[in-house]
Amino acid sequence: MRPVDETSFETALGERVQDMVEACTRCGKCAEVCPSLVPAGISDARPEDLIGGILDIVRTGDGPETSRNWAASCMLSGECIKACDYGVNPRFLLAMARLGVAKSDKELSERRRQGVERYRQVSRGVTMLSRLQLDAEVLERLGQKSASVSTPAEPADFAFYTGCNVLKTPHIALLALDIMDVLGVSYQVMGGPSHCCGISQLMSGDAEMAGRLGSNSMEKLSHSRSGQVITWCPTCYVQFTETILPTVERQRGSRPFEMNPFMRFLGDRLAQLKPHLQHRVDMRVALHKHPGVAGVVEAATEILKMVPGIELIDLHQPAVGLQSVHVGVLPKLKRELQQRELEAARDAGVDALVAVYHSDHRELCAHERDWTFRIINILEVLGESMGLHRHDRYKELKVIQDADQIVTECSDLIARHSLDARDARDVVVRVLLGDQPLPLKGGHERGASGVAE
């Protein structure tokens, strides 16, 4: 077993990458199944050449333009992982290719500066939007006070890791906690910018700082009785399970915990969950799907089928990406997919379009204003059947679509948290209202029916 910290994180990461490069046969099966190639305009390239170019970029930082485009257009759908017969994770190699391009194109000082700026932007948006919706007591329940993140005298069964951005839509995270309470699960909540997974730094090309931040958060998360961390955010899940934890394991010879996405956690407990689904929820619903984390869509489907009164409708729409935000690397495709799904939901006559992840909800929820169906999170459906409710203040504010009115609506919490109203307005404009890849309709019509708002 290698002594602790014998090598730096970046050195250990490089060793892992080299092992994977050597294991890759360049067969091209990963590229053959990738949903990014057509919308990225590189479907004419030979799959063998695409993956070969990725390996060149990983090794040297340089490679053919088509392979650079492939790396840049990765939506993290994960189809490539399932296609590989040799134990290689092509999604990880594409991430390392992006890292290699960043290192080749920019000096470390510039990459580090960009990583810091990305982190600050995320932190500012999360901090402000959560405080425009929640008082201090509820924020503390979500792990956003120092007393909440200290090591408890008695370790909980699980650590519940929110990640950062779900705190912008806090009703989702609160429902997850409420559901675990009903199931009798003991947990310690951790998350927010103080528990960064390091993704902003990795995306900026600063692998060493990504490792430091991720390893620091890893230490905080490693105190559960079960050795298990339940995670909400799929980005954090991929960052930890594909980059941070395996690299730390190479450094130290072991990893401190395993991670399980919340939906899979519930999917493993369907028998325990079923007796608590006591209220009918009479709705025709369609599930908004992203396949990037294996088993999540399947678990969500089984949970919805188990809720009394729910009729699950298949819209037969493409499912790509890790979550909606990752489809943003191909913005035209994202707008087309969202438009087609909204139209399909209308045509199918559903009562609600149901998303799993927080970025899906942020991008889609305001469209509820313009269509004949609701846009809700899956935990709202589950919660209703369990007698649990959390108000979706985020959607309520976003549907207003007027920054000054939104700030006025939040004036009590702005005063209570001693926030600057001008800063609040700036975040509302850039983050809350700016998170709208498919524009809302200009008028007040709702869908094709012309029903007044």
ROKOL-914037 format. One record per residue (C-alpha): residue number from 1; z, y, x. Coordinates in nm, 3 decimals, always signed. Layout:
SITE; NUM; Z; Y; X
...
END
This chain:
SITE; 1; +0.000; +0.000; +0.000
SITE; 2; -0.097; +0.342; +0.136
SITE; 3; +0.203; +0.574; +0.200
SITE; 4; +0.242; +0.859; -0.047
SITE; 5; +0.016; +1.157; +0.024
SITE; 6; -0.127; +1.010; +0.343
SITE; 7; -0.458; +1.164; +0.244
SITE; 8; -0.539; +1.482; +0.053
SITE; 9; -0.657; +1.462; -0.305
SITE; 10; -1.007; +1.571; -0.208
SITE; 11; -1.028; +1.310; +0.067
SITE; 12; -0.915; +1.034; -0.169
SITE; 13; -1.162; +1.159; -0.430
SITE; 14; -1.440; +1.145; -0.173
SITE; 15; -1.350; +0.785; -0.087
SITE; 16; -1.370; +0.688; -0.454
SITE; 17; -1.704; +0.860; -0.491
SITE; 18; -1.841; +0.684; -0.184
SITE; 19; -1.735; +0.344; -0.319
SITE; 20; -1.911; +0.417; -0.648
SITE; 21; -2.226; +0.542; -0.476
SITE; 22; -2.242; +0.218; -0.278
SITE; 23; -2.192; +0.010; -0.593
SITE; 24; -2.476; +0.184; -0.778
SITE; 25; -2.804; -0.011; -0.770
SITE; 26; -3.020; +0.278; -0.897
SITE; 27; -3.143; +0.060; -1.182
SITE; 28; -3.164; +0.363; -1.411
SITE; 29; -3.011; +0.202; -1.721
SITE; 30; -2.766; +0.493; -1.747
SITE; 31; -3.050; +0.743; -1.771
SITE; 32; -3.242; +0.528; -2.019
SITE; 33; -2.964; +0.560; -2.279
SITE; 34; -2.867; +0.922; -2.211
SITE; 35; -2.909; +1.145; -2.521
SITE; 36; -2.944; +1.458; -2.302
SITE; 37; -3.281; +1.381; -2.144
SITE; 38; -3.510; +1.479; -2.432
SITE; 39; -3.340; +1.809; -2.527
SITE; 40; -3.305; +1.895; -2.156
SITE; 41; -3.680; +1.851; -2.110
SITE; 42; -3.657; +1.579; -1.843
SITE; 43; -3.745; +1.267; -2.044
SITE; 44; -4.068; +1.220; -1.845
SITE; 45; -3.874; +1.156; -1.523
SITE; 46; -3.832; +0.793; -1.417
SITE; 47; -3.473; +0.678; -1.487
SITE; 48; -3.451; +0.525; -1.138
SITE; 49; -3.549; +0.858; -0.983
SITE; 50; -3.295; +1.049; -1.192
SITE; 51; -2.997; +0.840; -1.084
SITE; 52; -3.128; +0.823; -0.728
SITE; 53; -3.137; +1.201; -0.721
SITE; 54; -2.781; +1.215; -0.853
SITE; 55; -2.667; +0.996; -0.564
SITE; 56; -2.845; +1.229; -0.320
SITE; 57; -2.671; +1.530; -0.471
SITE; 58; -2.333; +1.357; -0.454
SITE; 59; -2.387; +1.275; -0.087
SITE; 60; -2.541; +1.603; +0.033
SITE; 61; -2.519; +1.864; -0.243
SITE; 62; -2.898; +1.866; -0.262
SITE; 63; -3.146; +1.667; -0.469
SITE; 64; -3.445; +1.692; -0.702
SITE; 65; -3.444; +1.957; -0.974
SITE; 66; -3.472; +1.698; -1.251
SITE; 67; -3.150; +1.532; -1.135
SITE; 68; -2.974; +1.868; -1.107
SITE; 69; -3.084; +1.940; -1.464
SITE; 70; -2.955; +1.603; -1.578
SITE; 71; -2.613; +1.669; -1.425
SITE; 72; -2.602; +2.016; -1.582
SITE; 73; -2.701; +1.886; -1.927
SITE; 74; -2.445; +1.603; -1.946
SITE; 75; -2.264; +1.616; -2.282
SITE; 76; -2.017; +1.342; -2.176
SITE; 77; -2.134; +1.109; -2.453
SITE; 78; -2.037; +0.803; -2.248
SITE; 79; -2.340; +0.593; -2.341
SITE; 80; -2.416; +0.559; -1.969
SITE; 81; -2.082; +0.389; -1.904
SITE; 82; -2.155; +0.119; -2.161
SITE; 83; -2.503; +0.064; -2.016
SITE; 84; -2.395; -0.003; -1.657
SITE; 85; -2.365; -0.369; -1.554
SITE; 86; -2.208; -0.298; -1.215
SITE; 87; -1.876; -0.130; -1.294
SITE; 88; -2.008; +0.216; -1.206
SITE; 89; -1.909; +0.517; -1.416
SITE; 90; -2.228; +0.728; -1.427
SITE; 91; -2.051; +1.003; -1.623
SITE; 92; -1.810; +1.042; -1.331
SITE; 93; -2.102; +1.048; -1.086
SITE; 94; -2.268; +1.326; -1.287
SITE; 95; -1.943; +1.523; -1.270
SITE; 96; -1.935; +1.469; -0.894
SITE; 97; -2.298; +1.581; -0.873
SITE; 98; -2.203; +1.906; -1.048
SITE; 99; -1.919; +1.939; -0.800
SITE; 100; -2.162; +1.881; -0.513
SITE; 101; -2.405; +2.145; -0.643
SITE; 102; -2.123; +2.399; -0.677
SITE; 103; -2.005; +2.329; -0.322
SITE; 104; -2.358; +2.362; -0.191
SITE; 105; -2.434; +2.684; -0.378
SITE; 106; -2.110; +2.879; -0.327
SITE; 107; -1.840; +2.931; -0.067
SITE; 108; -1.492; +2.798; -0.138
SITE; 109; -1.350; +3.148; -0.187
SITE; 110; -1.601; +3.217; -0.465
SITE; 111; -1.546; +2.877; -0.627
SITE; 112; -1.170; +2.927; -0.616
SITE; 113; -1.202; +3.274; -0.766
SITE; 114; -1.416; +3.137; -1.050
SITE; 115; -1.165; +2.858; -1.113
SITE; 116; -0.881; +3.107; -1.139
SITE; 117; -1.084; +3.325; -1.374
SITE; 118; -1.174; +3.030; -1.599
SITE; 119; -0.809; +2.926; -1.611
SITE; 120; -0.696; +3.280; -1.698
SITE; 121; -0.951; +3.307; -1.978
SITE; 122; -0.837; +2.980; -2.132
SITE; 123; -0.472; +3.072; -2.091
SITE; 124; -0.519; +3.414; -2.247
SITE; 125; -0.706; +3.277; -2.548
SITE; 126; -0.460; +2.993; -2.607
SITE; 127; -0.154; +3.213; -2.566
SITE; 128; -0.279; +3.492; -2.790
SITE; 129; -0.428; +3.283; -3.071
SITE; 130; -0.125; +3.054; -3.094
SITE; 131; +0.103; +3.358; -3.117
SITE; 132; -0.112; +3.520; -3.385
SITE; 133; -0.035; +3.215; -3.600
SITE; 134; +0.312; +3.083; -3.508
SITE; 135; +0.663; +3.213; -3.465
SITE; 136; +0.875; +3.129; -3.160
SITE; 137; +1.049; +2.831; -3.319
SITE; 138; +0.725; +2.650; -3.400
SITE; 139; +0.580; +2.738; -3.060
SITE; 140; +0.884; +2.575; -2.903
SITE; 141; +0.821; +2.259; -3.104
SITE; 142; +0.474; +2.252; -2.947
SITE; 143; +0.624; +2.264; -2.599
SITE; 144; +0.561; +2.632; -2.536
SITE; 145; +0.913; +2.729; -2.427
SITE; 146; +1.084; +2.638; -2.100
SITE; 147; +1.359; +2.439; -2.274
SITE; 148; +1.094; +2.217; -2.427
SITE; 149; +0.934; +2.113; -2.099
SITE; 150; +1.243; +2.024; -1.898
SITE; 151; +1.312; +1.656; -1.838
SITE; 152; +1.530; +1.531; -2.127
SITE; 153; +1.856; +1.351; -2.059
SITE; 154; +1.719; +1.047; -2.242
SITE; 155; +1.346; +0.985; -2.192
SITE; 156; +1.141; +0.963; -2.510
SITE; 157; +0.927; +0.659; -2.584
SITE; 158; +0.611; +0.862; -2.523
SITE; 159; +0.496; +1.189; -2.380
SITE; 160; +0.265; +1.366; -2.625
SITE; 161; +0.016; +1.576; -2.428
SITE; 162; -0.154; +1.841; -2.638
SITE; 163; -0.380; +1.984; -2.369
SITE; 164; -0.445; +2.357; -2.400
SITE; 165; -0.703; +2.447; -2.661
SITE; 166; -0.564; +2.258; -2.961
SITE; 167; -0.294; +2.525; -2.964
SITE; 168; -0.561; +2.762; -3.099
SITE; 169; -0.567; +2.542; -3.411
SITE; 170; -0.196; +2.454; -3.417
SITE; 171; -0.193; +2.295; -3.762
SITE; 172; -0.373; +1.996; -3.607
SITE; 173; -0.114; +1.947; -3.332
SITE; 174; +0.175; +1.996; -3.576
SITE; 175; +0.034; +1.734; -3.813
SITE; 176; +0.016; +1.488; -3.521
SITE; 177; +0.387; +1.546; -3.456
SITE; 178; +0.470; +1.517; -3.826
SITE; 179; +0.288; +1.183; -3.847
SITE; 180; +0.472; +1.047; -3.543
SITE; 181; +0.800; +1.157; -3.699
SITE; 182; +0.722; +0.958; -4.014
SITE; 183; +0.634; +0.655; -3.802
SITE; 184; +0.965; +0.683; -3.615
SITE; 185; +0.801; +0.745; -3.278
SITE; 186; +1.009; +0.937; -3.024
SITE; 187; +0.810; +1.175; -2.804
SITE; 188; +0.836; +1.476; -2.577
SITE; 189; +0.569; +1.740; -2.633
SITE; 190; +0.397; +1.886; -2.328
SITE; 191; +0.086; +2.095; -2.295
SITE; 192; -0.058; +2.443; -2.283
SITE; 193; -0.168; +2.630; -1.969
SITE; 194; +0.152; +2.534; -1.784
SITE; 195; +0.034; +2.170; -1.798
SITE; 196; -0.327; +2.221; -1.692
SITE; 197; -0.541; +1.912; -1.627
SITE; 198; -0.743; +2.101; -1.364
SITE; 199; -1.076; +2.089; -1.547
SITE; 200; -1.148; +2.461; -1.500
SITE; 201; -1.111; +2.421; -1.125
SITE; 202; -1.325; +2.107; -1.113
SITE; 203; -1.601; +2.276; -1.314
SITE; 204; -1.592; +2.566; -1.069
SITE; 205; -1.627; +2.334; -0.770
SITE; 206; -1.269; +2.353; -0.638
SITE; 207; -1.173; +1.985; -0.624
SITE; 208; -0.859; +2.032; -0.416
SITE; 209; -0.708; +2.287; -0.657
SITE; 210; -0.809; +2.068; -0.952
SITE; 211; -0.616; +1.787; -0.787
SITE; 212; -0.311; +2.003; -0.727
SITE; 213; -0.293; +2.125; -1.086
SITE; 214; -0.369; +1.784; -1.234
SITE; 215; -0.117; +1.610; -1.008
SITE; 216; +0.150; +1.868; -1.091
SITE; 217; +0.098; +1.812; -1.464
SITE; 218; +0.090; +1.437; -1.402
SITE; 219; +0.440; +1.451; -1.253
SITE; 220; +0.569; +1.634; -1.562
SITE; 221; +0.411; +1.375; -1.791
SITE; 222; +0.548; +1.072; -1.608
SITE; 223; +0.896; +1.042; -1.763
SITE; 224; +0.840; +0.847; -2.085
SITE; 225; +1.029; +0.524; -2.144
SITE; 226; +0.708; +0.331; -2.215
SITE; 227; +0.504; +0.468; -1.926
SITE; 228; +0.253; +0.587; -2.185
SITE; 229; +0.112; +0.932; -2.255
SITE; 230; -0.046; +0.998; -2.593
SITE; 231; -0.309; +1.266; -2.552
SITE; 232; -0.488; +1.480; -2.807
SITE; 233; -0.757; +1.657; -2.603
SITE; 234; -1.060; +1.443; -2.506
SITE; 235; -1.143; +1.672; -2.214
SITE; 236; -0.797; +1.620; -2.067
SITE; 237; -0.827; +1.247; -2.134
SITE; 238; -1.151; +1.220; -1.936
SITE; 239; -1.023; +1.448; -1.661
SITE; 240; -0.707; +1.242; -1.615
SITE; 241; -0.847; +0.893; -1.661
SITE; 242; -1.169; +0.940; -1.464
SITE; 243; -1.067; +1.191; -1.196
SITE; 244; -0.694; +1.259; -1.154
SITE; 245; -0.517; +0.926; -1.213
SITE; 246; -0.759; +0.698; -1.023
SITE; 247; -0.763; +0.937; -0.728
SITE; 248; -0.383; +0.965; -0.719
SITE; 249; -0.369; +0.585; -0.740
SITE; 250; -0.591; +0.570; -0.432
SITE; 251; -0.362; +0.817; -0.255
SITE; 252; -0.034; +0.650; -0.349
SITE; 253; -0.116; +0.293; -0.440
SITE; 254; -0.008; +0.325; -0.804
SITE; 255; -0.038; +0.551; -1.105
SITE; 256; +0.264; +0.683; -1.299
SITE; 257; +0.138; +0.624; -1.654
SITE; 258; -0.150; +0.521; -1.875
SITE; 259; -0.309; +0.747; -2.136
SITE; 260; -0.406; +0.670; -2.493
SITE; 261; -0.589; +0.910; -2.729
SITE; 262; -0.394; +0.991; -3.044
SITE; 263; -0.654; +0.844; -3.281
SITE; 264; -0.654; +0.514; -3.092
SITE; 265; -0.273; +0.525; -3.090
SITE; 266; -0.282; +0.546; -3.471
SITE; 267; -0.560; +0.288; -3.489
SITE; 268; -0.333; +0.042; -3.311
SITE; 269; -0.067; +0.100; -3.577
SITE; 270; -0.263; +0.067; -3.901
SITE; 271; -0.020; -0.187; -4.044
SITE; 272; +0.271; +0.047; -3.969
SITE; 273; +0.081; +0.346; -4.107
SITE; 274; -0.042; +0.191; -4.434
SITE; 275; +0.290; +0.188; -4.628
SITE; 276; +0.320; +0.564; -4.577
SITE; 277; -0.018; +0.635; -4.743
SITE; 278; +0.138; +0.675; -5.086
SITE; 279; -0.068; +0.958; -5.236
SITE; 280; -0.428; +0.929; -5.352
SITE; 281; -0.674; +1.168; -5.194
SITE; 282; -0.973; +1.160; -5.428
SITE; 283; -1.253; +1.291; -5.210
SITE; 284; -1.598; +1.195; -5.089
SITE; 285; -1.588; +1.272; -4.717
SITE; 286; -1.821; +1.249; -4.419
SITE; 287; -1.694; +1.208; -4.063
SITE; 288; -1.821; +1.444; -3.790
SITE; 289; -1.860; +1.210; -3.492
SITE; 290; -1.847; +1.233; -3.111
SITE; 291; -1.854; +0.902; -2.919
SITE; 292; -1.739; +1.021; -2.576
SITE; 293; -1.400; +0.845; -2.583
SITE; 294; -1.445; +0.479; -2.665
SITE; 295; -1.272; +0.366; -2.984
SITE; 296; -1.189; +0.707; -3.131
SITE; 297; -1.469; +0.720; -3.390
SITE; 298; -1.396; +0.360; -3.484
SITE; 299; -1.024; +0.431; -3.527
SITE; 300; -1.094; +0.746; -3.730
SITE; 301; -1.330; +0.549; -3.955
SITE; 302; -1.075; +0.276; -4.020
SITE; 303; -0.802; +0.531; -4.093
SITE; 304; -1.017; +0.716; -4.347
SITE; 305; -1.113; +0.389; -4.517
SITE; 306; -0.744; +0.305; -4.553
SITE; 307; -0.651; +0.630; -4.732
SITE; 308; -0.635; +0.561; -5.108
SITE; 309; -0.899; +0.754; -5.301
SITE; 310; -1.121; +0.836; -5.002
SITE; 311; -1.490; +0.748; -5.026
SITE; 312; -1.645; +0.762; -4.679
SITE; 313; -2.011; +0.870; -4.676
SITE; 314; -2.239; +0.808; -4.378
SITE; 315; -2.466; +1.111; -4.323
SITE; 316; -2.678; +0.918; -4.071
SITE; 317; -2.668; +1.204; -3.822
SITE; 318; -2.680; +1.169; -3.441
SITE; 319; -2.343; +1.136; -3.269
SITE; 320; -2.345; +1.279; -2.917
SITE; 321; -2.105; +1.440; -2.673
SITE; 322; -1.735; +1.421; -2.596
SITE; 323; -1.654; +1.691; -2.851
SITE; 324; -1.849; +1.987; -2.989
SITE; 325; -1.779; +2.216; -2.697
SITE; 326; -1.953; +1.977; -2.456
SITE; 327; -2.275; +1.980; -2.658
SITE; 328; -2.284; +2.351; -2.568
SITE; 329; -2.460; +2.268; -2.240
SITE; 330; -2.766; +2.231; -2.466
SITE; 331; -2.714; +2.523; -2.707
SITE; 332; -3.040; +2.482; -2.903
SITE; 333; -2.961; +2.116; -2.965
SITE; 334; -2.608; +2.203; -3.075
SITE; 335; -2.728; +2.455; -3.333
SITE; 336; -2.987; +2.211; -3.465
SITE; 337; -2.736; +1.927; -3.494
SITE; 338; -2.482; +2.144; -3.674
SITE; 339; -2.741; +2.283; -3.915
SITE; 340; -2.875; +1.937; -3.995
SITE; 341; -2.526; +1.797; -4.050
SITE; 342; -2.426; +2.080; -4.285
SITE; 343; -2.746; +2.028; -4.484
SITE; 344; -2.693; +1.650; -4.492
SITE; 345; -2.335; +1.698; -4.616
SITE; 346; -2.461; +1.928; -4.891
SITE; 347; -2.736; +1.688; -4.991
SITE; 348; -2.492; +1.395; -5.000
SITE; 349; -2.260; +1.588; -5.230
SITE; 350; -1.948; +1.537; -5.018
SITE; 351; -1.625; +1.715; -5.092
SITE; 352; -1.538; +1.758; -4.725
SITE; 353; -1.684; +1.731; -4.377
SITE; 354; -1.404; +1.586; -4.166
SITE; 355; -1.378; +1.641; -3.790
SITE; 356; -1.145; +1.482; -3.537
SITE; 357; -1.125; +1.723; -3.245
SITE; 358; -1.008; +2.083; -3.228
SITE; 359; -1.329; +2.228; -3.081
SITE; 360; -1.525; +2.067; -3.366
SITE; 361; -1.293; +2.240; -3.613
SITE; 362; -1.313; +2.578; -3.439
SITE; 363; -1.693; +2.578; -3.441
SITE; 364; -1.746; +2.441; -3.790
SITE; 365; -1.458; +2.560; -4.007
SITE; 366; -1.588; +2.908; -4.097
SITE; 367; -1.905; +2.752; -4.241
SITE; 368; -1.684; +2.648; -4.531
SITE; 369; -1.744; +3.001; -4.658
SITE; 370; -2.115; +2.934; -4.707
SITE; 371; -2.132; +2.575; -4.832
SITE; 372; -2.016; +2.374; -5.131
SITE; 373; -1.772; +2.152; -4.940
SITE; 374; -1.455; +2.192; -4.735
SITE; 375; -1.441; +2.155; -4.356
SITE; 376; -1.113; +1.997; -4.251
SITE; 377; -0.949; +1.791; -3.980
SITE; 378; -0.888; +1.419; -4.024
SITE; 379; -0.512; +1.471; -3.988
SITE; 380; -0.520; +1.694; -4.297
SITE; 381; -0.658; +1.399; -4.495
SITE; 382; -0.405; +1.159; -4.348
SITE; 383; -0.123; +1.410; -4.395
SITE; 384; -0.209; +1.468; -4.761
SITE; 385; -0.178; +1.096; -4.830
SITE; 386; +0.155; +1.089; -4.644
SITE; 387; +0.293; +1.395; -4.824
SITE; 388; +0.256; +1.617; -4.517
SITE; 389; +0.094; +1.962; -4.510
SITE; 390; +0.028; +2.228; -4.248
SITE; 391; -0.156; +2.545; -4.342
SITE; 392; -0.483; +2.604; -4.154
SITE; 393; -0.422; +2.963; -4.056
SITE; 394; -0.701; +2.952; -3.796
SITE; 395; -0.968; +2.889; -4.060
SITE; 396; -0.811; +3.142; -4.295
SITE; 397; -0.838; +3.410; -4.027
SITE; 398; -1.183; +3.312; -3.903
SITE; 399; -1.339; +3.319; -4.250
SITE; 400; -1.239; +3.687; -4.273
SITE; 401; -1.500; +3.766; -4.001
SITE; 402; -1.359; +4.115; -3.943
SITE; 403; -1.158; +4.169; -3.623
SITE; 404; -0.967; +4.475; -3.747
SITE; 405; -0.866; +4.304; -4.069
SITE; 406; -0.758; +3.992; -3.880
SITE; 407; -0.537; +4.199; -3.648
SITE; 408; -0.388; +4.373; -3.951
SITE; 409; -0.320; +4.036; -4.115
SITE; 410; -0.134; +3.928; -3.798
SITE; 411; +0.060; +4.252; -3.745
SITE; 412; +0.401; +4.097; -3.814
SITE; 413; +0.356; +3.830; -3.544
SITE; 414; +0.202; +4.081; -3.305
SITE; 415; +0.521; +4.286; -3.334
SITE; 416; +0.751; +3.982; -3.322
SITE; 417; +0.591; +3.853; -3.000
SITE; 418; +0.560; +4.205; -2.851
SITE; 419; +0.183; +4.162; -2.815
SITE; 420; -0.061; +4.444; -2.746
SITE; 421; -0.275; +4.497; -3.056
SITE; 422; -0.578; +4.595; -2.846
SITE; 423; -0.549; +4.275; -2.642
SITE; 424; -0.512; +4.080; -2.965
SITE; 425; -0.828; +4.236; -3.106
SITE; 426; -1.021; +4.160; -2.788
SITE; 427; -0.922; +3.792; -2.804
SITE; 428; -1.007; +3.779; -3.175
SITE; 429; -1.355; +3.917; -3.105
SITE; 430; -1.433; +3.712; -2.794
SITE; 431; -1.255; +3.384; -2.868
SITE; 432; -1.185; +3.344; -3.240
SITE; 433; -1.503; +3.501; -3.376
SITE; 434; -1.709; +3.436; -3.064
SITE; 435; -1.666; +3.060; -3.097
SITE; 436; -1.955; +3.033; -3.343
SITE; 437; -2.262; +2.859; -3.196
SITE; 438; -2.441; +2.834; -3.532
SITE; 439; -2.426; +3.176; -3.700
SITE; 440; -2.282; +3.202; -4.046
SITE; 441; -2.513; +3.298; -4.329
SITE; 442; -2.563; +3.670; -4.373
SITE; 443; -2.505; +3.685; -4.745
SITE; 444; -2.249; +3.544; -4.981
SITE; 445; -2.451; +3.249; -5.108
SITE; 446; -2.303; +2.905; -5.072
SITE; 447; -2.547; +2.638; -4.963
SITE; 448; -2.865; +2.578; -5.156
SITE; 449; -2.696; +2.597; -5.495
SITE; 450; -2.658; +2.974; -5.496
SITE; 451; -2.303; +2.941; -5.627
SITE; 452; -2.118; +3.270; -5.578
SITE; 453; -1.841; +3.281; -5.324
END
